């Protein structure tokens, strides 16, 4: 099945927190890439905040390791985050995510705790 350019099949590798996960994206025929994906339009509390672990548990239950998803990349962003040991820089895709025809973004917006303004 052919998908539009920014829509890809992917396999969940890990869930980082309530709005971010790592997946193996099938870009083309034999081309694969590990990508960090942030849910578009949903912002979970940080893990250190109240309800952060709850958001992680909810997303992890919806996207277990090995789950097959469809990601629609809305945009990519370069992030520099301050940490105790210095700064960390990384790139992630901000995506709409579907699993078995259901929107993970909508599910988290309805059932997950909110931590701020969503991307």
N, C-alpha and C positions, 0 to 999 in steps of 0.2 A: 504494500500500500504506500503510495506517495503522499508525503505530508508537506505542507508549506515550509519555506526556508527556515523559519524560526521555531518550528514545531518539531520536536524530536521524541523518540521513544527512549526511555532511560530506566535503569535499575537502581533502586535505593541501596547505597552502601552503608550509610550511617545517618543518624539524626543528631544534629548538634544541639539544638534547643527547640523552642516551640514554634519558630518560624524559619528555620534554616536546616538544610540537610545536604549531604554529599551524595552524588549519583554518578553512575557510569552512563554517559550519553552516547548513543549511536548517531554519529554525525553523518556518516555516509558509508555505504558498502562495508568496508573493513576498518573504518576510522572510528575510534572510540576516544573519549576524553573524560577524565574525572573532573566534575564541576561542582562548586558550591552553589546551591540554589536557595534563594530567599523567596518566601511567598509574597507575591504582589498584593498590596492592599491589606495586609495584616501585620500587626506588630505585637509580638508576645512579650511579656515581661522577661527581663534578663534572668538567668538562672539564679543569681544571687538575690533577686527580689521575690517578694511574696507572690505566689502563684507561678513563678518561673518553672519550678519542677513539675507543677501540674500541667502547664502548657507542653512541656517536653513529653510527659507521659501520654497526653492526648495525641500529639502528632506522631509519636513512636507507635502508638496502637493503630493509627490509620496508615502509617507508612513503615511497616516492619522491614528490616534488612531483607533484600531480595525482591521486594515488591516492584512490580512493573508499573510505570507511570508514563503519561504523556506530558511533556513540559512545553509551554509556549513562552519563549523568551520575550519579555516586554522590553528590557534593556539590561545592559551589563554595567557594573559600577566598580570603580577602584576604591577601596576602603582603607583608611589608615586609622587604626585603633590604638589608643593609649592603654598601656598595661603597666603593672608595677615594675616589670623588668625592662621597660622601654616601649617602643611602638612596634606594631605589627601591621604589615600591609598585605592586602590580598584582593583578588578580583572575585566577584560572584555575579551570577545571573539572577535577575529578579524576574520571576515567572508566575504564570498561571499554571496550576498543576491539576491534572485529572487522573483519577484511578478508576477503572471500570465505568467510565462515563460520568462519574461524580466529581464535582469540583472540591478539591482539598482546601482551597482558599476560602470558599463559602462555608465549608464545614467548620474551619477554625474560627472564622468571623462569628459564626453562630454559637459554637460550643466551647471555644477556647477563651481563656482570660486575655484581656487586652492590657498592653504595657505602654502604649503611647500611640503616636501617629504612624500609621502604616505607610509603607513605601508604595 
